[in-house]
Amino acid sequence: MKKFILLQLLTVLLITATGQMAAAQDNAYLNYVTTDSAYVYRWDMTASHWVLNQVQYYSYTEGRLTSLITRNHETGADVALSEYVYDSSGRRESSTNYTWAGTWVPATRYLNEYDLLGRTSSIRLQKWVNGEWVEERLQQNYQYDAYNRLIGYETIYWRNNAWTLPTVNEQFYNELGKLESIVATRPGGAIDFRIIYEYNDKGLMTQFYTQYPAGGEWSNWNLRTIQYNKCGRKTGQTNYTGEGPDWNPSTMTEWFSSFNKDLYPGKEVPVCHKGHTLWVSPEALAAHLRRGDCLGECLYERETPRAKDRGLLFTIFPNPATEMITIRFSPDLCCEQMRVELTDFSGKLVKTYPVSDNSDLVIERGKLKSGYYNLSLIIGKESYSQTFIFE
């Protein structure tokens, strides 16, 4: 159900920016939250405890991550650098990784390509060898279902001056639309590996692990567990290496983020205080964070995700967009009493579009300014929303 908060002479429509949130709330503040740095720990097997090893620093340009630098915690020396380049639509075009050897030396790079709908069509991995980029791996022939979910692709490797036969990767989803597993099959039909994903009762991914077949059983390869704060924001990840049926601690990452209250145009932001969501002024946020509150709604005040995940009722592409967007509806969607509402980040209604069938809906940008917008699919008395960007 839509909730309206009356402010003096202004009605702000609070809409959800993620498909997992049951209550419609104003999530425009998330556009002003950035990850600034991270601590990377290594596991000391001798002392059996975590040791702070590296510090990572994130840099942004026009809201997009453009570089990530890693430094040794003890010496402050540079260790690694990743740089990211985007195309005119805001999609990541390449990411290049460097190592420090008195100067930055290229190591690997990923090149991304997209289809006409803005979906990934290939990812190419190259390595820097003897002063030039050489092929290493190519993911191609991406396939998507009616919900625009990735369901499979092929991986080929450059070996002995030729591409190998493809390994086929298939992706499977649970009834909530969450990625449940990936199975990679080698040429000839033998399984190469599998990845299993697990979630908590709020639909947040808690861990995923990779295994490969060995002697009629599954042998562990690697495991990642994910940690969240009380608002459901990802704050950490712990990596383990596998050895037969066992897992051994490897590295742990802890992320730190900040909120740019000076640029945020809204008057309030949500904080989780002692298990309850409060809306406070941006100026009061710092005091709440010092008391152990987190920025956002309390995770366990939200509904448990339903079997028909609201994020799957429609998809938006391309996103970000320059001139127009296309809305693709679920083929199972009922079309009675439906409409689409386009609003800006403040909740101001821009235009309403009636929906009479499941055909694609194309919305042209016209004179709309660059920025974040929300599309809400209204079905009867319920509303399902997603965020997109006009560059």
ZIGICOR-V967504 format. One record per helix or strand of 3 or more residues. SS is the DSSP state (@ for helix, = for strand). FROM is the first residue (numbers start at 1). TO is the last residue. If there is no record, write none. Layout:
ss->{SS	SS}
from->{FROM	FROM}
to->{TO	TO}
This chain:
ss->{=	=	@	=	=	=	=	=	=	=	=	=	=	=	=	=	=	=	=	=	=	@	@	@	=	=	=	=	=	=	=}
from->{4	10	28	33	49	64	78	92	104	120	132	150	167	179	191	205	217	234	246	269	276	282	299	310	314	324	338	349	361	371	382}
to->{7	13	32	44	61	72	86	100	114	129	144	159	173	185	199	214	228	243	259	273	280	290	301	312	317	329	344	355	364	379	390}
